[in-house]
Amino acid sequence: MGKQKKEKGAESIGAKEIFGVTALSTNNGLAAIFMSTMFMVYMTDYAGLGAWGATLATTLLLIARIIDAVDDPIQGFIMDRGKVGKHGKYKPFFMLSIIMTGIGTIALYSLPNAVTKVPALVTIWVIVFYFVYDIGASFYNQNLLFRTMTNDPEERAKLLVGPRLWVMILGMFGSAMTAIAVSIQAVVGSFKTAYMILAFVCMLISCVISILGWFLVKEKHVVEQEEDEKVKISDFFELLKTNKPMMIDFLKGIFTGFIWTFLFAAPVYYVKYAYCADLSTGVVDMGKLATYSLIVSMMMLFPLLLGTIIANPILKAFKGDFVKMHRFDLLCQGGGGLLMFIGQILGILQKAPIFFFVAMFIMALAIGVDFIPGSSIGMEIMDYTIYKTGKDRSALTGVLGKFLEKAQTAISSALVGAILIAIGYQVDSVTGDYIGDLAKMPTLLTWMIVVIGALPALMAVIGVLILGKYPIDQEERHKIQEYIRNHQAKDVEG
């Protein structure tokens, strides 16, 4: 009993570590808000690019995902080959991530006027700095760091909560960004300039906070690599063949990962034109849009925050079986999407904003609850690789998940972009009013709800069916944990 307590104490996570990983998540979380929920709107409405903005953003995001298919495994390969130094094995890559995502995000929202006048220059600028951001984002994989900070699954759960709650709080701040941009525009006279100022200030502050967090965390357990066991590119393909839990989770994620990205991709457009625009003139009440955007974001982000808080108690009700809990959460997410789609078909949604908000709340609450079991599966797959092979290929194990995450964000935005291109979407970048064909607005609104509601419902059902094939049960889970405890890796940073 004494030995068990001693081992538990050695693996315990304290307030310093929790604060550190939480602060570290600031830059990545805020950059993701700018790129996932605001980038497409910025490019189409406020960058001053006209119709070219939608085409460029849509094409870029699709091409980027094709490149990621090669780039992400290479980055995973680089991280797994990293030598164990004073700061650990994976931690140095997090500093690189902070710098690159900060530079990339600021540059993308700072298109010089001279550049916007030449389509070729715009294309080069956006491509270069998007990939600076994208590569930096790939180096941020918090599960890698959490797995090396402690071997205890319960302690890892503690590490998950802080960053998740903080990113949700940042999301609430992000929900007010439209209102902040409106206020800045009232002073500077241009939404383009307003978004540039907003991005620069936010990312500069977030970089400072993340660097502080970086200094407060350390990797305790890193598997030393034998000379004859160096990481090879072929290891990634070996994982594809032999790691069944990884492949089941990947196949499931192909579908369920879209629930989150679809939910966040289209609401801005639906709210803008369903509740804040005069569809006979195209004039948008920007003050009302700021208010409604804030409400919609709160209806998504507050339940995400609440869901994260109540996730661990719910996990106890499932007796620690995070796979069963994951399936239940997916069904709840799909139910919210179905409710929204039915409301649109019945003609209720556009007339009753409260119906729209409630459906989003249900989906977001289930997504919030699902973060803990979903992340636990990801770290379990890393442990499983070590358990089966005796080799640490954690970064390569997470490559598919990172690729999916970025691909689904891009595809969701690209799908919205395709809808906008199809109707000839066009907005005055100074006033924010719609100047395209107003007769196509009903079609736009219906398709936006298909993206937000109907598709997520379908994806959830498919994901639950695939997850039924996940091969690790509670008995084998205990064996994996015992193996990890008996193969303590080398301490670093003292």
ZIDAUR-V404684 format. One record per backbone hydrogen bond with DSSP energy under -0.5 kcal/mol. NH is the residue of the N-H (numbers start at 1). CO is the residue of the C=O. Records with the same first field share a line. If there is no record, write none. Layout:
BEGIN
NH = CO  CO
END
This chain:
BEGIN
5 = 1
6 = 2
7 = 3
8 = 4
9 = 5
10 = 6
11 = 7
12 = 8  9
18 = 14
19 = 15
20 = 16
21 = 17
22 = 18
23 = 19
24 = 20
25 = 21
26 = 23
27 = 206
28 = 24
29 = 25
30 = 26
31 = 27
32 = 28
33 = 29
34 = 30
35 = 31
36 = 32
37 = 33
38 = 33
39 = 34
42 = 38
43 = 39
44 = 40
45 = 41
46 = 41  42
47 = 42
52 = 49
53 = 50
54 = 50
55 = 51
56 = 52
57 = 53
58 = 54
59 = 55
60 = 56
61 = 57
62 = 58
63 = 59
64 = 60
65 = 61
66 = 62
67 = 63
68 = 64
69 = 65
70 = 67
71 = 67
72 = 68
74 = 70
75 = 71
76 = 72
77 = 73
78 = 74
79 = 75
80 = 76
81 = 77
82 = 79
85 = 83  88
88 = 85
93 = 90
94 = 90  91
95 = 91
96 = 92
97 = 93
98 = 94
99 = 95
100 = 96
101 = 97
102 = 98
103 = 99
104 = 100
105 = 101
106 = 102
107 = 103
108 = 104
109 = 105
110 = 107
116 = 112
117 = 113
118 = 115
119 = 117
121 = 118
122 = 115  118
123 = 119
124 = 120
125 = 121
126 = 122
127 = 123
128 = 124
129 = 125
130 = 126
131 = 127
132 = 128
133 = 129
134 = 130
135 = 131
136 = 132
137 = 133
138 = 134
139 = 135  136
140 = 137
141 = 139
144 = 141
145 = 141
146 = 142
147 = 143
148 = 144
149 = 145
150 = 146
153 = 151
156 = 152
157 = 153
158 = 154
159 = 155
160 = 156
161 = 157
162 = 158
163 = 159
164 = 160
165 = 161
166 = 162
167 = 163
168 = 164
169 = 165
170 = 166
171 = 167
172 = 168
173 = 169
174 = 170
175 = 171
176 = 172  173
177 = 174
180 = 176
181 = 177
182 = 178
183 = 179
184 = 180
185 = 181
186 = 182
187 = 183  184
188 = 184
189 = 185
191 = 429
194 = 190
195 = 191
196 = 192
197 = 193
198 = 194
199 = 195
200 = 196
201 = 197
202 = 198
203 = 199
204 = 200
205 = 201
206 = 202
207 = 203
208 = 204
209 = 205
210 = 206
211 = 207
212 = 208
213 = 209
214 = 210
215 = 211
216 = 212  213
217 = 213  214
220 = 148  218
221 = 148
222 = 220  490
226 = 224
229 = 226
230 = 227
235 = 232
236 = 232  233
237 = 233
238 = 234
239 = 235
240 = 236
241 = 237
242 = 238
243 = 239
244 = 242
247 = 243
248 = 244
249 = 245
250 = 246
251 = 247
252 = 248
253 = 249
254 = 250
255 = 251  252
256 = 252
257 = 253
258 = 255
259 = 256
260 = 256
261 = 257
262 = 258
263 = 259
264 = 260
265 = 261
266 = 262
269 = 266
270 = 266
271 = 267
272 = 268
273 = 269
274 = 270
275 = 271
276 = 271  272
278 = 283
279 = 277
281 = 278
282 = 278
285 = 276
286 = 284
289 = 285
290 = 286
291 = 287
292 = 288
293 = 289
294 = 290
295 = 291
296 = 292
297 = 293
298 = 294
299 = 295
300 = 296  297
301 = 297
302 = 298
303 = 298
304 = 300
305 = 301
306 = 302
307 = 303
308 = 304
309 = 305
310 = 306
311 = 307
312 = 308
314 = 310
315 = 311
316 = 312
317 = 313
318 = 314
319 = 316
320 = 315
321 = 318
322 = 320
325 = 321
326 = 322
327 = 323
328 = 324
329 = 325
330 = 326
331 = 327
332 = 328
333 = 329
334 = 330
335 = 331
336 = 332
337 = 333
338 = 334
339 = 335
340 = 336
341 = 337
342 = 338
343 = 339
344 = 340
345 = 341
346 = 342
347 = 344
348 = 343
349 = 343
352 = 348
355 = 352
356 = 352
357 = 353
358 = 354
359 = 355
360 = 356
361 = 357
362 = 358
363 = 359
364 = 360
365 = 361
366 = 362
367 = 363
368 = 364
369 = 365
370 = 366
371 = 367  368
372 = 369
373 = 369
374 = 370
375 = 371
376 = 372
377 = 373
378 = 374
379 = 375
380 = 376
381 = 377
382 = 378
383 = 379
384 = 380
385 = 381
386 = 382
387 = 383
388 = 384
389 = 385
390 = 386
391 = 385
393 = 391
397 = 393
398 = 394
399 = 395  396
400 = 396
402 = 398
403 = 399
404 = 400
405 = 401
406 = 402
407 = 403
408 = 404
409 = 405
410 = 406
411 = 407
412 = 408
413 = 409
414 = 410
415 = 411
416 = 412
417 = 413
418 = 414
419 = 415
420 = 416
421 = 417
422 = 418
423 = 419
424 = 421
425 = 420
428 = 433
429 = 427
432 = 428
434 = 282
435 = 426
436 = 426
438 = 436
440 = 437
441 = 438
444 = 440
445 = 441
446 = 442
447 = 443
448 = 444
449 = 445
450 = 446
451 = 447
452 = 448
453 = 449
454 = 449
455 = 450
457 = 453
458 = 454
459 = 455
460 = 456
461 = 457
462 = 458
463 = 459
464 = 460
465 = 461
466 = 462
467 = 463
468 = 464
469 = 466
470 = 467
473 = 471
477 = 473
478 = 474
479 = 475
480 = 476
481 = 477
482 = 478
483 = 479
484 = 480
485 = 481
486 = 482
487 = 483  484
490 = 222
492 = 219
END
